[in-house]
Amino acid sequence: MALLEVENLRTYFETEAGLARAVDGVSFSVDKGEVLGIVGESGSGKSVTSLSIMRLVPQPPGRIMPGSRILFQGRDLLGVSEAEMRHIRGNDIAMIFQEPMTSLNPVYPVGDQIAEAIRYHRGVGKRQARARAVELLRQVGIPDPERRAADYPHQLSGGMRQRVMIAMAISCEPDLLIADEPTTALDVTIQAQILDLLAELRERLGMAMILITHDLGVVAQVCDRVVVMYAGQVVEEASVDDLFREPRHPYTEGLLKAIPRLGKPVERLAVIPGTVPSPTAWPVSCRFHPRCPYGWDLCVEAAPGLFPAGEDRAEGVGGVSDGALVSGEDRGSAGVRTSRCWLERHPERREEVRRRTGPYEASRVGRAEAPAEHWHAASAAEHAAPEPERAPPEAPSRPLMGDPDTEEDVRR
């Protein structure tokens, strides 16, 4: 049995613009000791998924819809009371939030903040909790931890604050650690240190991890499996090796083509046209079709499900035949590779586009091939000419001109 199973998770928000379906039918699983990466552009629903697992979505305006299931060690977290959930947070499931400066309390020393979680979950005394907090700061590589435990968050560097957040998250040795972009805004050397630290903690404590990131390089270095999210849905799931060797969904393919590679100089990197649409107005049918270089009529007429992809498509997985939808039982299970794209049923379309121009090649040479690129090209042409230079405004009138005495005073 998987450590964590998320099934058909739907988290919606009431907004002035309408109902925002931030997470809309997400399913995946995490095994014990496994590192699962969740990637996608901003607005894809990654952070809301993690907050939903922790049951930290503010209600209102947000709500987790009926029919969603979050099973942790076989127990549905959506059915437990808030008091029980407080014991699970930090003790069994911990989270490293995206921005440590806004997550740490600015009016308490960092050592006290770590000790608070230890006292709450472990029931130890103040002195023991303080000693444990200092030991945790030492484990995460903070020099002179006895002195630093008395520092406030603003007295620490960005890398140190992130280490404090990690120390707080692992203070009770959770079974599952959710890291929401733990290396954001850190320089490359500090980022490498944080990733090495997470890998060491995983090996030493044996905990599973969900790593949310924009950086596919981080995914390749740390993760075992990857879930790619777009527009509130899972569009592809695969092992790290399979995903980087042969991306199946056009969105994943575009993300990988946009990465600069050493030894392969190109004049221009590939670009995915357009942006992630608003969650209050997801495109109908396939949500990626307005930006997809493979798109055709079927993408607008019907929404694709999660299909077995790659070798799983050819061989069939879990009794799933070639081209058939992955069942709810198989969806999100480890080892099953899936893609939410009609190309799995119509591979001839993929071959046709690759033979004609190559996917995303239009963006390299400035041609518009993807549906959304036509709009961008027309918009760019319309606004290409610079605005004519405007004449300077006329000088304001001088209301005191008619008063000789006042003019004389101004001159003096």
Helices and strands as residue ranges (DSSP letters): E 4-15, E 18-30, E 35-39, H 46-54, E 62-64, E 69-72, E 75-76, G 77-79, H 82-88, E 93-96, H 100-103, H 110-122, H 126-139, H 145-148, G 153-155, H 158-169, E 176-180, H 188-205, E 208-213, H 216-222, E 225-230, E 233-239, H 240-245, H 250-257, G 289-291, H 297-301, E 307-308, H 311-315, E 338-339, G 342-344, H 347-356, H 361-365, H 371-382, H 404-411
